[in-house]
Amino acid sequence: MEPDKLGRFKEYGEFILRKIDSVPQYPSKQEDWVPASLDECLLHLRSAAQKTVDLATSPVKIGVMGEFSSGKTLLLGSLIGYADALPVSENPTTGNVTAIHIIPQDDFATTQLSNFTVEYLSHEGVHECLRFMLGEANKRTTAAGLPPIPVSKLNSGNDIIGWCEEAWNSSNNLELRYLLRELVLFLRAYQAYGEVMCGGHYQIDAITAREGLQLVEQPMAIQTLKFEDLPPAHIRLPSPPQRLPTKLLQNSFPLIRRVDIDVKISREIWDFAGAAKFILIDFPGLGAANSGARDTFLSLRELAEVQTILVLLNGKSPGSDRANKIFTMMQQQRPGQDLKDLILVGVGRFDQLPLDSEGGERELDQLIEDSPYLYEETVFQKLKVLQTTIDGAEAFTTQKDRIVLLSPLLGLAELAKRSTTVKAGSPDFLANLDYPDYLDRSKRLQDKWGRLSERLLDADPRSSLGKQVGYFGQDGGLSKLRELIQTHVATHGLKQLYEDTRRAADVVSQQQDHLKDIIDEIHEQGIPTGDSPAFIELRSVVESLDKIYRNFQKDLGTEPLKDRRGVVVSDVVKDELTFRILNWNQWTLLFNKANNGAIALAESKGAAGKLFDRGNRVNTSLPTKSDDFYPVFEKTVKEVEDFARDRIHQAVVDLLNQLSNYVAPEREQLQIFFHPEMEQEIEDKFGFEDADLFYKLLLGCDPNEWKEAIISEISSKDKTVAPETIFPLARQDEKHNVGQIFDWAPEKSQGLPRSSNHQLLVLRLRDEITASASLHLVQYVSEVNQQINSELEGILDQIIPSLQNLSKKETLLRYLAAGELAPEIAIPTWLQIISELAAVSYLDDLR
């Protein structure tokens, strides 16, 4: 149901965009009576409509957020089957949003990355980010005991940099200085590259991505650093670059909005068969003391566009308040929504859970070995750190089965064992994975958690904790997380995508209401904002015809030609052929002569022989060789070919009748306005081109007028089926004295072995003849069907552009509607368009 609703929103948004495209970009410059607010309203309306279309056509987006150092980068690598494939910065002071477009590949092969696309913030995005950063700076300034930011005095980038220097020299507060440094680097990047790179998209190769998106960490001794020691301003770029070299990518990094990557994953690593499409969006790690304000801004901005959120907690340090801060930020970004219904929770580095504070693994061993019946309460009582971890995860989601305990390293180790040719990471990563004792503790704990799961599930098969540690014991929880993502996308993600799209469509509707107010304001000045009902109705009818024919053209070829009952014509022809062949007299004669499967052609003896003997002659009406079947085969093929031709012609008539009935309301409306005799009158007043449009409109409104031309054309190109070329049996010709002789023929050599079951041979013979004729006649119907589609395409290629052109011919339409020429002072076409634009609703039937 959701895909159908999304299609409706897409159609609504595209309709709005088509209308806006017909309006001047700045209507206020067209006439002095047009308010400037109209320009801004149309810009907002376009933006809202485009967002509606983008959402309606988008896959489900899954945002991956996590505390810094929770193992998010490694988790994403393990999900896609290559540990260190993603070009992300390990620097906690800055990062980038990365959109991972997953493409399944059938072969069991190493995960491949391609099509790296870097998208830069627009100028508007830069200003929004700057406002966010200044807001954060104001909070930290106040916390450091400094006066608030004098926003009214900061009118340029240099003004802000000057204030940053003043604040830097006034305080060595650690968090404030981190943000001041970030502000300076952001502004200097914008001053050098913003004018020519903002809003741009650049393709880069894998090497440039890896080198340019992994930044060198800034000096950490920031409290002793002088302001003048910050990285200097870059040389201003005079024109947009043709490509992005590594150094330019690094220098312009603060201005990057998002990096998109195509990732090809083997189905044996992650099988997406039958799953809805989705995109993984990796957010920078948040929560570290020096995490960038820019990163937070980009993450929260992107968060508004996702339908499912995977939150990754750090199992190495459970109970941290950083996770709660992330949740609070997310909730503020999407007010009024219950985020817990959107969230999946992963506990990363669960193999590094700090058990040492509770007796280490010894307590875990005792739980496994000593308790006859093990329940969750006992486990939580003994392992407080585990309860803290699970409680922290449950704070994010409404359902316990959406919590997964994870160790990406264990999952990657499992993948690495499966094949020596399919690599689970780079050579450096695999070398570490193979290092002696590297995973010994993790694997030991994996086994113990798995055994603990068995004890818990033995006592209570519904135990959530038992299932959670059990999935961890299998492969570090990765298979369960993949399954959970696909399930959540199907059950919740698509529903949420619909809700997001509906909200975007509501914004479009609000802008339309604002547009109505502006139109009313224009109307109050004495300017007519609409045309006659007849004119509006005529244009609407023309646009409706255009839409119907475009949809009809789009569906051409998707289904075979059918008769009025809805049965495929080729099936009708096939059934008719089979019926006729089954009723050949030859089969009856042969089966009547069969006795225990053998066919005897000699006349019977005894009393019957004496009565009916004609000199011991053989009945020559019985077929004994392949040539005996050809005359009836030829006759049947020609008859069924004529039958097929008749059914095809009738199907064309039925199809056009159906289309004609569908456009009957439009045709009836058009007949109110004009008649065929107006064609010459229009040519005299408007010229040949407009008369041609009128003529095509007449033809376009009645598809029944197309029948004769289409049938005549396909008849002229008709290629008959040649029975002699499709007869499946050998025949007598100049090279062969005789064709195939059947086993029951008297002349069959007595020295050759004969089949004991002639009846079975007859059945096979009948099937072979039927199959050959059926194959070629169905092919004949298919070829004619393609020709019919081609002829319809040609007609529609003439009519559809004419209808679209006609809808823009205001003067001609007004004449057709009113029977008179337009007045010298007419309502501007664009004003009529926006009047119609304001009236349409996504609840209307935009067929």
N, C-alpha and C positions, 0 to 999 in steps of 0.2 A: 504493500500500500504506500509506504514512504517514497519509493522511487517514482510512483505515479504523481504524488503530490509535489515532489521536487520538480518533476517535468512541467507541472502547471506554473510553479513559481518562475522557472527558467523562461517559459513562454511570456509570462507577464513582464519580467525584466527586459527581455529582448524587445518586446513591443514598445516599452517606454523608450529604450535606447534608439530604436528605429525612428520614432517620432522626434526625439531630440535632435537626431542627426539631420532632420529636415528644417531645423530652426537655426537662424544665424547664431554664431557663438556669443555675440554681445548684442542682444536686441535693443538695448538702451541707446546704442549708437545709430540705430536705424531711424528713429523718430524722437523728437524732443519731448513727446508726451509719455514716453515709456520710462517708468521708474527704474533706477539702478538696481533696486532690490530684485528685479526679475532676473538679472544676470546671475546673481548669487544663488537665487532659488534654483535655477536650471542647473547650475554647477553641482549643487547639493543633490538634486534629483538624479542627475546622471551618475554621481558617485554611489548613491544608495541603490540605484537600479543595477549598476555594474557589480556591486557587492552581492546583490541578490542572485544574479546570474552566476557569479563565481562560486557562491556557496552551493547553489542548486546543482552545479556540474562538478563539484569537488568530491574526491574520495573522503572518507572519514579521516580526520586528523587526530593522531594520538600524540599528545605532548608528554615528553619524558623529562621530569624535573627531579632534582635531588639535592641533598646536602652536598657541599663540596667534600670530596674524598670518600664518597659513598660507593665508588666503583662504577659510576654510571657509564663512563666511556668504555670500560671493559665489558659491562653488561650488554651495551649496544653491539659491541664487536662479537660477543658470544651469540646474540640473537641472530645476527646475519651470517655467522659462521666464519668470521675472520677477526681475530682479537684486536689488532691495531690498524684496521683498515681506514678508519675515519680520520680526516685531517682536522683534528680539534686541538686547541691550545690547552696545555697543561698548566698554564699560568693562572692562578686564582684571582688575579686582578682584572682579567679581561677574557672574554670568550666570544663565541658566535653562535647564533641559532642555525642549526643544520637540519634541513628537510631531507629525509631518506626515502626516496621513491623506490619501492621494492618491486622487482621484476622477476618472476619465477623462470627458472631454466630447467629443462627436463633432465639433462645429463648430471651425473654425480661429479661435480667439478668444483674447483676452488671459487669462492665468492669473488666476483669482479665488480669494480667500481668504475664508472664512466660518467661523461656529461656533467662535469663540475661547472656550476653556474653561480657566479657571485652577483648578488643584487645589492645595490647601494640604497641607502635611505634617500627619499625624496627631500627637497628643500623643506617641505612642510613637516616631514618626519624628523629632520634635524632640529627644527625649531621646537617640536613637541618634546624631543629627547632633552634638549637644552633646558626647557622649562622644568622638566622632571628633575634633572640634575641640580638645578638651582634651588628647587624646593627641598631636596635632600641636603644640599649645602647649607641652607638656612637653618635646618634642624640641628645640624652638627655645629654650626657657628654658635647658635644659642647655647647648646650643651657645653661648648668650650668657653663660655663666658664672654663672647664677643658680641658687639652690636648686630642687629639683624641686617640682612643684605639690603643696601639702598637700591631696590629694584628700579625705581624711577630714574636713577642716574646711570643705569647700565643700558645704554642705547646701541652699543656695538660690541663686536667680539673683543676689540682691544680694551673697551671699558671693563668687560668682565675679567679679562686677563689681568688688567691693572688692579682690580679689586682682589683677585686671587693672590697676587703678589703681596698686597697689603695684609691680607688675612694670614698668609704664610709667615710673614715676618712678625705677626702679632701673637702667634700661637704655634706651639709644637705638638698640639693634640694629634695623636696618631691617626684616628679615623678621619678627622677633618683634613689632614694633609693628604691622605690617600685620595680623597675626593677632589681636593684642589688640584692635585697632579693630573687626575683623570680629566677634569674640566679643561685644563690648559692643553693637554694633548688632543682632546676632542676638537677644541676651537682652532688650534693650529692646523690640524688635518683638514678642517672645513675651509679655512682661509686659503690653504694651498690647493685643494683638489675639489672642493664642493661645487664651484661654479661649472666645472666641465664633467664631473663624474656623478653628481647626485641624480638618483633616479635611473641610473644606467644598469645594464646587465652585461656581464662579461663571461665568456667561456674560457676556462683555464684547463691545463692538463694536470694529471695526477701529481707530477713532481712539483709543479708550482704550488698546487694546493697544499701539499704536505709541508713544503718549506715556508710558504708565505703565510699559512694560517696557524702555525705553531710559533708563537712569539717568544722572544727572549724575556725572561722575568726581569722586572724593574728592580733597582736597588731596594733592599728591605730596610736599610738604616735610614729611614726617611726623616726621623726626628733630627738628625744631624746634617741633613742635606740642605744646601742653600738653594734658593729659588732659581738663581741663574744657572745652577747645575742641571736643571731639568732639560730634557731633550729640546733642542732649538727648533724654530719654525722651519718648515720645508720650503723649497723653491716652488713658487706658484706655477701650476701647470697651465700653459696658454691655451691648449685645445684638448678635446677628448682623446685618450690614448686608443690606439688600434688594438692593443693587447695589454695584458696585465703581467709585467715581469714580477719576479718575487719581491724585489725591494719596494716597488710601488704598492704591491698588495699589502706588505707589512706596514708601510707608512700610512696608507689610507684605511687601515683596519678599523679604526674607531667609527668610520662612516658606513660600515657594512651592515645591512639589515638582515640578510640571510644567505646561506649557501645551500644550493640544491644539488643533490647527488643521486644518480641512478645506480641502484645496487642489484646485481643479478645474483639470485640465490638458488641453489639447487633444491628441488622439491624434496630430496632426501634429507636436507638440513631443516627446511621449514616448508611444509606442504600447504599451499594456499588453495588447493582444489575446492571449488565451490564457495570460497569465502568472499565476502564483500571487500572491495578495494580499500586500502588505507595507506596513510603516509605516517611514518614515524618522524616526529619533530623533536630534536635534541636541544634542550635549553642549556645555557651555561650553568655550571654548578653554583648554587646560591648558598649563602649562610656563612661563608668564611668572613673573618673580620675585615679583610680587604677586598671582598667581592665588589665589582664595579657597579656604580649606579646605572651606567649605560646598559650593562647586562640585565639588570633588574627591569629597566624600562622595556627593553626588547622582549624579555621573557613574558612580562605582563601583557604587553601589546599582542604578542602572538598567542598568549593564553586565551584571549577573547575569541580566537578563531578555531580552537580545538574542541572536539566532542568527547574525547576520552583522555584522562590524565593518568599516567603511570608515575607515581611518586616513589622514589627510591630513598630508603632510610639507611643509615650507616650502622650495620650490626656490630661494628667494632667499638662504637661509643653510643650505646643505647641510652635513651632518656634525655638526649640533648634538646635544648629549647629552640635550636635552629629550625627544626622541622616545623614546630608550631608557628614560628615567624613566617615560614614559607606558606603555610596554610592560610594564615591571616591575610597575607598579600594576595593570594589567589581569591579568597572570598571577597575582598574589597574590589577586585577587578570584575567580578561577576555577581553583583548584588542581586538579591532576590532569588538566586538559584541555590538549590541544595547540592553543593559540590560533591558531597559524599557519594551521591549516586553515580558520579562520573569517574570516580577514582578507583584505580587498582593500586595496590601497595606491594612493593618489593622490599625485602630487607636484605640489602647487599652485604657482602663480606660476613655472611652468617657463620662461615667456618672459622671466623676470627672472633666469635662471641667471647667476651672476657669472662671465662668460667673460673679463672684462677682465684678470683675473690671469694669463691664459694667451694673451695676444695678441689678445683680443677676438674679433670676428667673422672677422678675417683668417685665423685658424687653421682655422675652420670652412669658410671659402671654399676654402682650399687642399685640405682633405680632399675636398671635393666635386669640385674641378676637376682635381687632379693625380694622384690614385691611380687606376691602371687597374682594379685589383680591390681593393675596399674591404672590410675585415673588421673585426669588433668590436674585436679586439685593437689594431688600429691606431688606431681612434677613441679608445679608452680611454687609449692611450699618449699621444696628442696632447692629449686633453681630460680631464685628471685630475679636474676638478670634476664632469664628467659621470659618471665612474666612482664618485666618492664618493657622488653622488646615487643612482645605481642600487644600489650596495652597501648604502646605508642603507635603501633600499626593500626589497631582498631579505632583509634581516634580519627582516622582519615576516611574510613569507609563504613558503609552500612551493613556489609555482609562479610562474615569471616572467611568465606571461600574465595574472596578476592585478595587474600593475603598470601604471598609466596615468599618462602625463605630461599635465599639465593647464594650460590657461589659460581660466578661465571667461569672461574678457572677450572672447576671440576667438569663443567659442561664442555669446555674447550678440550680438556684432556680426553674426554670420551670421544669427541669428534676426531681428534688426532689419532686415536687408536684404530679408527674404522678404515683408514686408507693412508697409504704412504704418498699417493699422488695428489690427493685433495688436502691442501694445506689449511691449517686452522689459524695461521698467523704468519708474521714475518719470520725470517730465519733467526733473528735475535730473540723474538718471543719464544719460538719453538726450542731454541737452545736453553732458555731459562726453564721451560716446561720440562725438559729432559734432565735438568740438573739433579744430581743425586739428592734425595731427601727433600726436594723442593716442595712436593705436595704430600709428603708422608703424613703430616699432622691433619691436613684437610681430608685426606682419604680415610684416615683412621676415624675422624669425627663423622664423616659421611656414613661409614658403616655403623657406628654406634647410634647415630640419630635414626638410621633405618631400622635397627633392632628395637629402639625405643618406640618407634611407630608401630611395629608389630605387637608389642605388649599393650599399647594404648588401644589399638583397634580390636585386639582380642577381648579386652574388657568392655569396650564400647565402640561398635562399628561406626557410629556417627561422630566420633571424636574429631573435632576440627583440628586440634593440635596434632593428633595422630596422623591425619592426612597431610598436614603442612610439613611436618618433619619427614614423613614418608616420601613426599615428592622431592624433598631435598636429598634424601638418601638415594634416589634413583639416578639423577644426573645433575645434582646441584639446583634443581627446581626449574631448569630451563624449558623442558618440554611442557610442564604445567603452565608456565608463564606464556608461552606461545599459544597454547590452547585457550588460555584465559583471555588473551588479547583478541583472538579471532571470535570467540563467543561474545565478548562484550561489544565488539564492533557490530556484530549481527543483531544483538538483542537491545543494545542501548545506544550505540554510536550512531546508527542510521536515524533512530528516533530523535536523538539530540541534534543531528545535522538538520533534520526537518524543522525542529524548533528554532535553531539558529537562523535558518533561511526565512522562516515565517517572521521572526523579529526584524530581519533586514527588510522584508517586504512591508512590514508595518511602518518602517521609517520612510519607505517610498510613499506609502499612503499619506503619511503626515506631511511630507513635502508637497504632495498633490493638493492637500487642503490649503497649505500656505500659498500655492500657486493660484488656487481659486480666489483667495482673498486679494491677490495682486490683480487678477483679471477683473474682479469687481471694482477695484480702485480705478482701473483704466476705464471701465464702463461708466463709472460715475462722472468722468470727465466729458462724457458725451461721445466717446469713441465707441462705435459698435464692435463688439468682440466676437460676434458669431454671425453665421450666415443663415440663409433661409433653411427651414427644416427640409425642404425638398433637396436642396444642394447637399446638406449634410447626409441625408439618407442615400442619395445617389453615390456619393463618395464612399460611404460605408458599404454599399452593395458591391461596388467595384473592388474594394479591398477585401471583402469577404470572399468573392469569387477567386481573387488572387491567392488567398490563403488556402481555400479548398483545393485548387489545382496544384499548388505547391506541395501540399500533403499527399495528394493523389500521385504526383510525379515521384515523390520520395519513396512511395510504397511500390512503385512499378518494379516488377522483377522479383519482389520478395516472396510472392506466391504464384504458383502456376495458374493457367487459365481454367476457370470453372464454369459449369453450366448453371442454370437458374436454381437447381437444387443444392448447389454448393459442392457438387462432386467434381473432382479434377477431370478435365476432358481426356487426358491421356489414359486415365483409369477406365473411363467409359469406353474408349476405343479398344483398350486391351480386353475388357470383358466381352465386347461385341465380337472381336476376333476369336476369342476362345470359344464362345458359344457356337459360332459358325463352323469352326474346325471340328468341334466335338460332334456336330451333326452331319458330318460327311457320311455319305452312304457307304463308302469304302470300309469304314471301321465296322459297321453293322454286318456287312458281308463277311469280313474276315472273322469276327467273333462268332458268327453263326456256324462257321466251318471248323471252329476249334473244338477239339475233344481231348480232355485231359491235358490241355495246354498246347497240343499239336494241331496244326492246320492241315487238313487233307482236301485237295482240290478235286480228286476223281469222284465221279457220280456214284451214288450208292447202288448196291446190288440187291438181289432178292426180288421180291414182288415189286418194290418201288422202282428198282432198276429196270425191270421189264416194262413197267408202265411208262416211265419217263425217259427211257434210254434214247439218246439221239446220236447213236453211233459211238458211244464211249468217248464223247468229246469232253474237253476241259472247259469249265465256265470261264470265258475270257473277260468277264466283267470284274473278276477279282484281281486286285493289284498284286503282281508278282515281282515287279521291278520298280525302281525309283521313278522312272519316266511316267509310270501309270498315275502317279500322284501329282505330276506337274500341272495338267490342265485345270484340275479343281483348285490347286494351290494358286495358280495365276488368277483364276476367276474370283476366288475369295479375297486375295490381296487387293485387287482392283475395286471390288465392292466395298471392302472395309475402308479403303483409302477415300472413296467417295463419301462414305459414312463419316469418316473423320473430318473431311473438308466441310461437310454440312454442319457437323457439331461445332467446329471451330467458328464458322461464320455466325451460327446462332449464339455462341458464347460471346462473340464480339458485340453482337446486337444487345444481348442481355447486360453485358458490362456497361455499355454506353447508356442503356436505358436506366440502369441503376444510378450511374453518375448524373444523368439528366434529372432523375427524380430528386437526387440529393441537392442539386442546385436549383430546383424548381422555385423555392421562395425568392431567390435572387432574380431568377428569370422573370417571374411575375411582377416583381418590383420594377425591373427595367422596362417591361412592356408598358408600364404606366407613363414612363417618361418619353419614349420615342418609338419610332417605327422604321422599317427598312428604307422607306422613301426619303428619309432625311439625309441619306448618304451624300447625294448630289448637292443638296443645300449646304451641308457642312463643308464640302470641298470648295464650293463657291465662296463661302465666308471665311474659312480658316486654312484652306489649302489641302493638297493631296495627302500630306503626312497625317493630319488630324482625321481626314476622311478614312484613311487606312486603319487608324486606331479604332474608329467607330465600327468599321466593317468587321474587324477582328473581335470586337466586343459582342457584336451580333452572333458571330459563330461561336464565341466562347461561352455564351450563356445557354447554348443548346447542343450538348454533345451528340444528340441524335443526328445532327447535321453532318457529323464526321463519318457515319457508318459507311456510306457508299464509297467515299474516297479510300477508306482503310481497306475495305473488302476488295475493291478494284485493284488496289496496289498489291495486296498479298496474292491475289489471283494471277496477276501479271508475272509475278516472280515465283509462282508455284513450281516446285520440282517434284515430279511424280516418282513414286517408288517403282523400281524396275524389278518385277518378280523373278526374272531369270538370274539376277545377281544376288538375290537373297535366299533363293531356294537352297536349303541346307544339304541336299543329297546330290550325289554324283549323277550326271546326266549323259546321255549319248551325244557326242559331238564329233567334229571332224577327226579328232585324235583317238576317240574311243567309240567302238562299235556299239557298245551297250553300256548303260549306267550300272547302278548297284542292283544285283539280283538277290532277292530275299530267300531265306532258307526254305520256305514252303513252296518255292517255284519248282515245277516238274523238271525244268532244264538245269536245276542246280546239280552240280556234279555229284554223282553217287559216291565218288571216292573221297570227298571232303567231309569232315565231321559236321553234323548239323546240331543246332540247338534243340534241346528237348522241350523247351518252353517257348513256342512261337508267340503265344499270347502276351508274354512279358516283353518280347521284342516289339510287338505292335504298339504296346503302351509307350515304350521308350521312343519309338518312331514318332508317334503322335505328339509327345512332349517336345521332341527336338524340332519338329515342324512349327509347332505353336510358339516355342521360345524364339526361333529365328524371325518369324514374321512379326511377333510382338515387339521384339527389340527394335526393328527398323521402323515400324509404324509409330511406336512411341517416340523414337528419335525424330521422325517426321513432324509429329505434333509439337514437340519441343522446339524445333527449328522455326516452325510457323509462329509459335508463341513468342519467341524472341523477336521475330520480324514485326509482330503486332505491337510489342512493347516499344520497338524502335520507331514505328510509325506514330504511336501515341506520344513518345518523347518529342518527335519532330513537331507535332501539332502544338504540344504544350510549350515548346521552346519558342514558338511564335506568339502564343496567346499570353503567357505569363508576363514577359517583358512589356507587352502592349498594355496589359492591365495596370502594371506598375507605373508605366509612363503616363497612362491616361489619368491615374489618380492624382498626378502632379499638374495636370493641365487644368488649372483653375478656371480659366476663361471658357474653355470648351465645356467643362462640367457644368458651369453655371448656365451656359446657353442650353445644354441638354435638359437641365433641371427646370428652367424657367421659360425656355423658348425665346430668350432675348439676350442681347449682348450685355456684358457687365457694364455698370456705370463707370464713368471716368475715374471717380474716386472710389476705389474698392477697398474692402477690408484686406490688409496684408495676409498673405497665405500663412506666414509663420504664426500670426495671431490666432488664426482659425485652428492651426495645428495644436497650439498650446491649450486652446479652449477644449479641444477634444482630449488632449493629454490629461488635463485635470479631471476629466469626467470618468475615465476608465478605471476599473477596479480589478484586483486579482480574483475577486469573487464572481466577476462577470464571466460569461462564456465567450472566451476569445478563440473560437474555433477557426 
